[in-house]
C-alpha cells in the first residue's frame, strides 16, 4: 500500500516498485504529451509553488505514519523538472522528518536531467535523492520523434551518464510494440534500443535498471485514435516477444550491473536478473514464449 496525506490529484500513477512509498505531490500532470500515453490527459501541468505547503505534507506524514516511511516518491509525471534548489530542500526535509528514510525518487524526462548541470545533479544526490525513473521508450530516433518523446538517443545516453556520475540511480523504461505491426520498424526499434542500453552503461561499478513494458492501446491517446482509424495495427503477442528477444540478444555481454526486469503486468513474460549474467536464460525463456503461447501471461491478466 502507498502512504499519502491526501495531497494528490487523481488519477495517481507511480512505478510498480514504489508500491510502499509515501507519495508527495510536487508537480501535477506531465510536461509532455507522448502519443502512446493517456495517463495525464485529464491534468494540466503545474508546479506546486508553495514549498512550505509541500514541506507541511512531508511533516504531516511523519505525524500520521511515525517511523514507517522508508521510501518517498515525488509525484507527478516528471517532478524532477523542478529547480535543483527545490529538489534539494525538499529531499533534505524528507530525511529530517522521516528518520528511517532510505530512498527518494521521482519520474524524470531526459530533458529534466540535461537542463541541470553536473554540479546540480551531484548536489541533489548528496541531499539524498536516490533514483530517477525515465521513460525512454526506444533507442530509435525515428520512433522517438513519431511518438513525440522530445529527445534523441544521444540525449538519452548523455542523461544516463550524467546521473551515473552524480550518483543518482538510473531506471530506464522501454516500450515494446511501439512501432505496431511493422516487422522492419519493429526490428530497428529493438536493435536501436539495445544499442542505447549499451551506451547507457556506467563506466564505474554501479547498479542501474532497465524495464521493458508492452504497449497498451488506451483510450485518450493518439495511438488509440490511430488504431480506431486503422492507421495503427498493434503487434501480436508473438511479435512482442520477437522484439524482446532481439533487444536482449543485441545487448553487450558485459552489463553485469544492469538489473533487467519485465515483471510489469503489461508484459507477456516475467524476467528478472542481471542482463549479462542471465542473458542466455532470458533468451531461452523468450524463445519458449515465442514457440508456446501457453507459457505467456494470459491476455486477461495483462494491463497497466
Secondary structure, 3 states (H helix, E strand, C coil): CCECCCCCCCCCCCCHHHCCCEEEECEECCCCCCCCCCCCCCCCCEECCCHHHHHHHHHHHHHHHCCCCCEEEEECCCHHHCCHHHHHHHHHHHHHHCCCCCEEEEEECHHHHHCCCHHHHHHHHHCCCCEEEEEEECCCHHHHHHCCCCCCHHHHHHHHHHHHHHCCEEEEEEEECCCCCCHHHHHHHHHHHHHHHHHHCCCCCCCEEEEEEECCCCCCCHHHHHHHCCCCCCCCHHHHHHHHHHHHHCCCCCCCCEEEECCCCCCCCCCEEECCCCHHHHHHHHHHHHHCHHHCCCHHHCCC
